[in-house]
């Protein structure tokens, strides 16, 4: 179960702020965000060395995409394509809307269930696939303000203890300010290890389990408004946040 928190502020100099923790088996090999694909020189993304795709990526032009499993669908399945392909396919598009439309037309039965978030500097979309061969992929716009996505639905405080606990914390926290290089409040929340007394360790934002399932990396991404002639900002922690520092990812 990964987590993505998105702050959408239409008209702001930095209209999209994204915070993302990747939860995965600690022994699954990966590489930090970079230009790993010769046939996709515009893509900066983390590389899943097992399947060749990515969990999170962005382009210089300001399109960002993140994919998450839905509940009880961790790992690959025979006869299904890798969900990591979806991030790369989304980043082939010049804007978020065309990416969302194209990926919504895919065969839902070709993949295990997923949540996919796609955004640019004007709008953001949530795509939900329940993995049924005769189903469809739902597309919804992400509303302005702070939203959160895990293995459940967007802002699903009823079923996701993590969303119920942390969505109001992110909404109340000081937003990252790329102009002043101030990311502190969200960095601390992404590293938060507390959870409800009757919950599981995996209800925290960052955790490590005895079985090896853990928060293995964390990202903060900011997209500049159109016409500002600025590149996106990406800060990446190459391990559990709090134990590993956030460092800047180079787009050039």
N, C-alpha and C positions, 0 to 999 in steps of 0.2 A: 504494500500500500504506500504509494508516494503521496506527496502533498504539493499543491500549487496554490499560492495566494496571489491574486491579481488586484491591483488598484487601477481602475480605469477613470481617468479625469479628462473628458473631452474639453478641448480648448486650453489645456495646461501646456506649458513648455515641455513637460515630460508626461505625456498623457497615459503611458503604460508603465507601471512598475510591477515586476513579477518576482516573487520569492518561491523557490522550489527546492524541496528535499527529495532525494532519491532513496527509496528503501528497496533493498535487494539482498540476495544472498551475498555475503561478504567475499566468497571465493569465486564469484562470477567476474571474469577479467574485463577491464575497460580502460580507456584512455581519456584524459581530460579534454575539454573543448579545444578544438583546433580545426584547421582545414584538412580533414582526413581523407576527403574524396576527390580524386583528380578529375572526375567527370562532373563534380559539383563544386567548382572553385568559389562560388558565392557563399557556401555553407560553412559556418563555424558551429561545431556541435561536439558533444561527447560521443565517443565511439564505444559501442558494445562489441567487444572483440569476439564474443561467442556467435552472435548472429549477424554482425556487420552493420547494424542500424544504430539508432540513437534514441535516447530518452528525452533530450532537450537540445534545441538548436536555434540559431538566429542567423540573419543575413545582414550585411552592411546596409541594405536598403530599408531595414527595420521591420522584417517579418519574423515572428517568433512562434515556435510550436513545441508543445510538450505532450507526451503520451503517458498514460497511467493504466495499469490493470484495473479491472473491476474486481469485486470481492470473489475470492476463491478461484482466481484464474492466474495465479503466479506461474511463470515459466512457459516454455513452448508446449505445443501439442501436435501430435502426428497429423499431417494433412492440412495444417493451418500455417499461413504465412506469418512471418515475424512482425509484430506490432511496431518494432523499431523502424521499419520501412516507412511508416506513416509520417514520421517527423521529416524525413528527407524528402518525401513526395510533397508535403505541404510547403517546404522551403524552396521547391522548384517554382513557385508562383510569385508574382510580383506584388501581390497584396493579400490580405487575410480573407477577403470575401471570395475571391476566385479560388483560393486554396480550399476554403470550407465547402464551396459548391462542388469542386472536383472530388474531394474525398468523401463527401456524402453520397456520391454516385457509385462508390465501390461496393462490391459484393460483401454484405455483412458476414456471411457464413465463411468467408475466406480467412477470417481472423478470430482469435479468441476475443472475448468481450473487452472493450476498452473505453476509456474517456480520453478525448483529445482536445486540447486547448490550442487555438490559433488566434494570433492577434497581430495587428499592425498599429500605426500611430493614429488611426481613426476609429477602429472598432475591434471587438473581440468576439470570438465564437467558441461555444462548447459543443463538441460532437460526441454523441453517446451511441455505442454499438453494444447490444446485448448478446451478439455472437450467434444469432439464430439464422439458419440457412435461408429461411423464407421471410426474414424480417426486413428491417430497413435501418439506416443510420439516421438518428435524430440530430437536428441542428438547432441550436438556440443562441440568441445573442446574449452576451454577458452584459449585465446592466452597469451603469456608472456606479462608482463606489468600490468598496472592498468585497470581493467574493473569494470563495475557497472551494477547492475540488480535491477529493481523495478518491478512494475506490467506490464511493457512493455518488449520488447526484450532486450537482452544483448547489452549494449552500444547504446541504441536507443535514440540518441540525438534529432531526429526529432519529436518524439511523447512524450517523457518524459522531461518536463521542469526541473525536479530535476536532471536527468542525465546530461542534457545540462549545468546546472549551476555548479554542484558539481564534475563531473568526472574530468574536468581539474584542479580543486582545489586539489583533492586528488592526482592527478598525479604530481602536482608541489610541494606538501608538503613533508616534511621530513618523510620518512617511519618509522614506529615503530621499535625500536631497543631493542629486548628482552634482549640482553647481558648487556645493560646499564639500563634496566628497564625504557626506554624512549618511552612513547606512546603519548606524549603531543599533537603533531600536529594533529594526527587523532582523538584523543579525542575531541579536539576543533571543528574539522569539523563535527563529528557526532552530536555535540550539536548545530550546527549552525541553527539559527532560521530565517535567512533572506531569502527572495525570491524575484523574479522579481516584479516590481511595478504593473504589470498587471496580476500577477499570483495569486494563492490561497495560503492560509496559509499552506496547505498540500504539497506545492511544496518545503517547507523548509526541511532540514534534520530532525529536531526535532520540534514538534508542539503540540498544544492542541487546539481542536475545542470546540465550545459551545455545540455541540451535544454529546460530550464524546469520540469521536474518537481522538486518541492521540498516541504519541510515548511513549510506556510504559516500554521499556527497551532497553539496548544497550550492545553490546559485541565487544571485540577485541580478536581475536584468532591468534596465531602464531604456525605453525607446523615446527618442526626441521627436518633437512635433515636426511636421513637414515644413521645409523652408529654413530650418535652423542650421543646416550644413554641419550637423554633428553626427558622429557615429553612435550607435547604441553603446551603452555601458554594461559590462558584465563582470561581476565579481564571483569567484568560484572557490569553494572550499573542497579540497581533494580528499575528504574523509568526513567523519561525523563533525558537524559544526560545533564549535565550542572547544573541540580537541584539535581541530585543524583551522588555520587562519584563512580568511577570505583574501584572495589575490586577484588582481585585474587580469582579464582575458583580453589579448590583443586581437583587434579586428584587422589591423594592418601591420 
